[in-house]
């Protein structure tokens, strides 16, 4: 399983999330920070080389 680092938009701590397969992207998932437990959205996108990346945003963003 591949992982990708994301930064929490609330506490700004970095943690790793599991990546979905390229076929399942683009998508967003509701996720709780593994450090401060605040809710966020994590967006997964796939580029032309089938590499999946992730980034986090707050619920109000």
N, CA, C and O atoms as a Tinker XYZ file with bonds, in Angstrom:
   244  protein
     1  N      0.844000   -1.164000    0.000000    73     2
     2  CA     0.000000    0.000000    0.000000    64     1     3
     3  C      0.897000    1.238000    0.000000    63     2     4     5
     4  O      1.847000    1.324000    0.778000    81     3
     5  N      0.593000    2.178000   -0.866000    73     3     6
     6  CA     1.353000    3.422000   -0.944000    64     5     7
     7  C      0.740000    4.466000   -0.019000    63     6     8     9
     8  O     -0.471000    4.490000    0.203000    81     7
     9  N      1.596000    5.324000    0.513000    73     7    10
    10  CA     1.129000    6.419000    1.356000    64     9    11
    11  C      1.659000    7.737000    0.811000    63    10    12    13
    12  O      2.556000    7.765000   -0.031000    81    11
    13  N      1.081000    8.836000    1.312000    73    11    14
    14  CA     1.476000   10.166000    0.872000    64    13    15
    15  C      1.357000   11.105000    2.065000    63    14    16    17
    16  O      0.402000   10.995000    2.833000    81    15
    17  N      2.304000   12.024000    2.240000    73    15    18
    18  CA     2.221000   12.936000    3.375000    64    17    19
    19  C      1.233000   14.070000    3.115000    63    18    20    21
    20  O      1.212000   14.645000    2.026000    81    19
    21  N      0.420000   14.388000    4.113000    73    19    22
    22  CA    -0.460000   15.559000    4.067000    64    21    23
    23  C     -0.248000   16.360000    5.338000    63    22    24    25
    24  O      0.205000   15.829000    6.351000    81    23
    25  N     -0.576000   17.631000    5.277000    73    23    26
    26  CA    -0.444000   18.518000    6.427000    64    25    27
    27  C     -1.829000   18.932000    6.887000    63    26    28    29
    28  O     -2.645000   19.392000    6.088000    81    27
    29  N     -2.091000   18.770000    8.162000    73    27    30
    30  CA    -3.386000   19.142000    8.734000    64    29    31
    31  C     -3.566000   20.656000    8.612000    63    30    32    33
    32  O     -2.659000   21.410000    8.966000    81    31
    33  N     -4.737000   21.120000    8.110000    73    31    34
    34  CA    -4.968000   22.552000    7.991000    64    33    35
    35  C     -5.260000   23.229000    9.332000    63    34    36    37
    36  O     -5.322000   24.456000    9.398000    81    35
    37  N     -5.440000   22.450000   10.395000    73    35    38
    38  CA    -5.718000   23.015000   11.712000    64    37    39
    39  C     -4.468000   23.089000   12.577000    63    38    40    41
    40  O     -4.129000   24.162000   13.075000    81    39
    41  N     -3.776000   21.966000   12.767000    73    39    42
    42  CA    -2.604000   21.950000   13.651000    64    41    43
    43  C     -1.281000   22.014000   12.890000    63    42    44    45
    44  O     -0.221000   22.166000   13.497000    81    43
    45  N     -1.342000   21.897000   11.555000    73    43    46
    46  CA    -0.172000   21.984000   10.673000    64    45    47
    47  C      0.855000   20.870000   10.885000    63    46    48    49
    48  O      2.014000   21.007000   10.493000    81    47
    49  N      0.427000   19.771000   11.504000    73    47    50
    50  CA     1.288000   18.594000   11.642000    64    49    51
    51  C      1.147000   17.737000   10.392000    63    50    52    53
    52  O      0.082000   17.683000    9.777000    81    51
    53  N      2.220000   17.079000   10.032000    73    51    54
    54  CA     2.220000   16.225000    8.849000    64    53    55
    55  C      2.049000   14.764000    9.258000    63    54    56    57
    56  O      2.614000   14.325000   10.260000    81    55
    57  N      1.271000   14.018000    8.483000    73    55    58
    58  CA     1.083000   12.584000    8.700000    64    57    59
    59  C      0.840000   11.929000    7.353000    63    58    60    61
    60  O      0.556000   12.614000    6.371000    81    59
    61  N      0.949000   10.620000    7.296000    73    59    62
    62  CA     0.804000    9.850000    6.055000    64    61    63
    63  C     -0.617000    9.299000    5.928000    63    62    64    65
    64  O     -1.219000    8.855000    6.905000    81    63
    65  N     -1.133000    9.337000    4.704000    73    63    66
    66  CA    -2.431000    8.726000    4.416000    64    65    67
    67  C     -2.254000    7.684000    3.313000    63    66    68    69
    68  O     -1.387000    7.820000    2.450000    81    67
    69  N     -3.070000    6.664000    3.352000    73    67    70
    70  CA    -3.046000    5.631000    2.317000    64    69    71
    71  C     -3.656000    6.187000    1.039000    63    70    72    73
    72  O     -4.669000    6.884000    1.077000    81    71
    73  N     -3.035000    5.875000   -0.087000    73    71    74
    74  CA    -3.514000    6.361000   -1.377000    64    73    75
    75  C     -4.467000    5.358000   -2.022000    63    74    76    77
    76  O     -4.236000    4.150000   -1.960000    81    75
    77  N     -5.533000    5.856000   -2.640000    73    75    78
    78  CA    -6.390000    4.956000   -3.422000    64    77    79
    79  C     -5.697000    4.613000   -4.738000    63    78    80    81
    80  O     -4.682000    5.216000   -5.086000    81    79
    81  N     -6.234000    3.668000   -5.449000    73    79    82
    82  CA    -5.678000    3.327000   -6.764000    64    81    83
    83  C     -5.989000    4.462000   -7.742000    63    82    84    85
    84  O     -6.947000    5.207000   -7.534000    81    83
    85  N     -5.200000    4.601000   -8.794000    73    83    86
    86  CA    -5.447000    5.670000   -9.771000    64    85    87
    87  C     -6.862000    5.628000  -10.374000    63    86    88    89
    88  O     -7.422000    6.669000  -10.717000    81    87
    89  N     -7.429000    4.434000  -10.501000    73    87    90
    90  CA    -8.773000    4.305000  -11.061000    64    89    91
    91  C     -9.843000    4.930000  -10.174000    63    90    92    93
    92  O    -10.921000    5.271000  -10.659000    81    91
    93  N     -9.562000    5.084000   -8.888000    73    91    94
    94  CA   -10.531000    5.636000   -7.937000    64    93    95
    95  C    -10.417000    7.152000   -7.785000    63    94    96    97
    96  O    -11.119000    7.746000   -6.966000    81    95
    97  N     -9.546000    7.777000   -8.561000    73    95    98
    98  CA    -9.358000    9.215000   -8.463000    64    97    99
    99  C     -9.963000    9.916000   -9.674000    63    98   100   101
   100  O    -10.114000    9.289000  -10.723000    81    99
   101  N    -10.309000   11.177000   -9.565000    73    99   102
   102  CA   -10.195000   12.042000   -8.403000    64   101   103
   103  C    -11.304000   11.734000   -7.392000    63   102   104   105
   104  O    -12.391000   11.284000   -7.755000    81   103
   105  N    -11.004000   11.984000   -6.135000    73   103   106
   106  CA   -11.992000   11.783000   -5.077000    64   105   107
   107  C    -11.603000   12.598000   -3.848000    63   106   108   109
   108  O    -10.464000   13.046000   -3.716000    81   107
   109  N    -12.567000   12.780000   -2.957000    73   107   110
   110  CA   -12.327000   13.430000   -1.672000    64   109   111
   111  C    -12.885000   12.533000   -0.582000    63   110   112   113
   112  O    -13.923000   11.898000   -0.764000    81   111
   113  N    -12.198000   12.481000    0.548000    73   111   114
   114  CA   -12.673000   11.696000    1.677000    64   113   115
   115  C    -12.679000   12.560000    2.932000    63   114   116   117
   116  O    -11.821000   13.424000    3.113000    81   115
   117  N    -13.644000   12.316000    3.779000    73   115   118
   118  CA   -13.718000   12.955000    5.091000    64   117   119
   119  C    -12.735000   12.216000    5.985000    63   118   120   121
   120  O    -12.776000   10.988000    6.061000    81   119
   121  N    -11.855000   12.939000    6.660000    73   119   122
   122  CA   -10.781000   12.314000    7.424000    64   121   123
   123  C    -10.543000   13.112000    8.686000    63   122   124   125
   124  O    -10.674000   14.335000    8.674000    81   123
   125  N    -10.197000   12.450000    9.768000    73   123   126
   126  CA    -9.828000   13.132000   11.009000    64   125   127
   127  C     -8.317000   13.126000   11.139000    63   126   128   129
   128  O     -7.667000   12.106000   10.910000    81   127
   129  N     -7.762000   14.274000   11.511000    73   127   130
   130  CA    -6.313000   14.392000   11.684000    64   129   131
   131  C     -5.827000   13.343000   12.674000    63   130   132   133
   132  O     -6.449000   13.119000   13.713000    81   131
   133  N     -4.721000   12.708000   12.346000    73   131   134
   134  CA    -4.165000   11.679000   13.224000    64   133   135
   135  C     -3.430000   12.278000   14.412000    63   134   136   137
   136  O     -3.026000   11.543000   15.314000    81   135
   137  N     -3.244000   13.601000   14.436000    73   135   138
   138  CA    -2.561000   14.263000   15.542000    64   137   139
   139  C     -3.563000   14.984000   16.445000    63   138   140   141
   140  O     -3.610000   14.721000   17.647000    81   139
   141  N     -4.374000   15.899000   15.872000    73   139   142
   142  CA    -5.295000   16.699000   16.695000    64   141   143
   143  C     -6.747000   16.238000   16.614000    63   142   144   145
   144  O     -7.596000   16.746000   17.347000    81   143
   145  N     -7.039000   15.291000   15.740000    73   143   146
   146  CA    -8.377000   14.689000   15.576000    64   145   147
   147  C     -9.420000   15.632000   14.975000    63   146   148   149
   148  O    -10.607000   15.306000   14.982000    81   147
   149  N     -9.012000   16.785000   14.458000    73   147   150
   150  CA    -9.964000   17.700000   13.818000    64   149   151
   151  C    -10.341000   17.161000   12.442000    63   150   152   153
   152  O     -9.508000   16.570000   11.755000    81   151
   153  N    -11.605000   17.366000   12.036000    73   151   154
   154  CA   -12.035000   16.862000   10.727000    64   153   155
   155  C    -11.468000   17.699000    9.587000    63   154   156   157
   156  O    -11.187000   18.887000    9.749000    81   155
   157  N    -11.304000   17.058000    8.428000    73   155   158
   158  CA   -10.812000   17.724000    7.225000    64   157   159
   159  C    -11.253000   16.918000    6.017000    63   158   160   161
   160  O    -11.759000   15.803000    6.149000    81   159
   161  N    -11.057000   17.485000    4.851000    73   159   162
   162  CA   -11.235000   16.769000    3.597000    64   161   163
   163  C     -9.855000   16.489000    3.036000    63   162   164   165
   164  O     -8.980000   17.354000    3.072000    81   163
   165  N     -9.656000   15.294000    2.523000    73   163   166
   166  CA    -8.423000   14.980000    1.814000    64   165   167
   167  C     -8.802000   14.674000    0.374000    63   166   168   169
   168  O     -9.617000   13.794000    0.094000    81   167
   169  N     -8.184000   15.429000   -0.533000    73   167   170
   170  CA    -8.437000   15.263000   -1.966000    64   169   171
   171  C     -7.320000   14.428000   -2.572000    63   170   172   173
   172  O     -6.143000   14.644000   -2.284000    81   171
   173  N     -7.691000   13.488000   -3.400000    73   171   174
   174  CA    -6.737000   12.639000   -4.111000    64   173   175
   175  C     -6.882000   12.905000   -5.602000    63   174   176   177
   176  O     -7.992000   12.927000   -6.133000    81   175
   177  N     -5.758000   13.105000   -6.267000    73   175   178
   178  CA    -5.747000   13.344000   -7.700000    64   177   179
   179  C     -4.677000   12.475000   -8.348000    63   178   180   181
   180  O     -3.711000   12.072000   -7.699000    81   179
   181  N     -4.859000   12.195000   -9.620000    73   179   182
   182  CA    -3.916000   11.368000  -10.368000    64   181   183
   183  C     -3.402000   12.175000  -11.552000    63   182   184   185
   184  O     -4.184000   12.777000  -12.287000    81   183
   185  N     -2.084000   12.187000  -11.733000    73   183   186
   186  CA    -1.521000   12.919000  -12.859000    64   185   187
   187  C     -1.442000   12.016000  -14.097000    63   186   188   189
   188  O     -1.887000   10.869000  -14.063000    81   187
   189  N     -0.882000   12.534000  -15.171000    73   187   190
   190  CA    -0.813000   11.785000  -16.439000    64   189   191
   191  C      0.073000   10.539000  -16.360000    63   190   192   193
   192  O     -0.044000    9.634000  -17.186000    81   191
   193  N      0.957000   10.500000  -15.364000    73   191   194
   194  CA     1.845000    9.337000  -15.191000    64   193   195
   195  C      1.263000    8.303000  -14.239000    63   194   196   197
   196  O      1.972000    7.389000  -13.818000    81   195
   197  N     -0.018000    8.431000  -13.889000    73   195   198
   198  CA    -0.724000    7.533000  -12.960000    64   197   199
   199  C     -0.162000    7.606000  -11.555000    63   198   200   201
   200  O     -0.257000    6.641000  -10.797000    81   199
   201  N      0.426000    8.745000  -11.196000    73   199   202
   202  CA     0.910000    8.954000   -9.831000    64   201   203
   203  C     -0.163000    9.691000   -9.042000    63   202   204   205
   204  O     -0.600000   10.773000   -9.434000    81   203
   205  N     -0.588000    9.097000   -7.925000    73   203   206
   206  CA    -1.633000    9.683000   -7.098000    64   205   207
   207  C     -0.996000   10.582000   -6.038000    63   206   208   209
   208  O     -0.015000   10.210000   -5.394000    81   207
   209  N     -1.573000   11.770000   -5.871000    73   207   210
   210  CA    -1.128000   12.709000   -4.836000    64   209   211
   211  C     -2.325000   13.081000   -3.975000    63   210   212   213
   212  O     -3.474000   12.834000   -4.342000    81   211
   213  N     -2.038000   13.678000   -2.826000    73   211   214
   214  CA    -3.091000   14.045000   -1.884000    64   213   215
   215  C     -2.790000   15.404000   -1.276000    63   214   216   217
   216  O     -1.633000   15.812000   -1.176000    81   215
   217  N     -3.843000   16.096000   -0.873000    73   215   218
   218  CA    -3.692000   17.332000   -0.105000    64   217   219
   219  C     -4.932000   17.498000    0.760000    63   218   220   221
   220  O     -6.012000   17.013000    0.422000    81   219
   221  N     -4.761000   18.192000    1.884000    73   219   222
   222  CA    -5.844000   18.340000    2.858000    64   221   223
   223  C     -6.338000   19.777000    2.887000    63   222   224   225
   224  O     -5.586000   20.719000    2.637000    81   223
   225  N     -7.633000   19.922000    3.201000    73   223   226
   226  CA    -8.223000   21.247000    3.399000    64   225   227
   227  C     -9.245000   21.149000    4.524000    63   226   228   229
   228  O     -9.815000   20.087000    4.771000    81   227
   229  N     -9.466000   22.260000    5.193000    73   227   230
   230  CA   -10.437000   22.291000    6.284000    64   229   231
   231  C    -11.853000   22.171000    5.757000    63   230   232   233
   232  O    -12.093000   22.383000    4.568000    81   231
   233  N    -12.782000   21.836000    6.616000    73   231   234
   234  CA   -14.166000   21.652000    6.190000    64   233   235
   235  C    -14.782000   22.948000    5.679000    63   234   236   237
   236  O    -15.654000   22.914000    4.811000    81   235
   237  N    -14.340000   24.094000    6.204000    73   235   238
   238  CA   -14.890000   25.374000    5.782000    64   237   239
   239  C    -14.184000   25.989000    4.604000    63   238   240   241
   240  O    -14.583000   27.060000    4.147000    81   239
   241  N    -13.146000   25.349000    4.092000    73   239   242
   242  CA   -12.371000   25.929000    2.978000    64   241   243
   243  C    -13.000000   25.654000    1.636000    63   242   244
   244  O    -12.470000   26.074000    0.608000    81   243
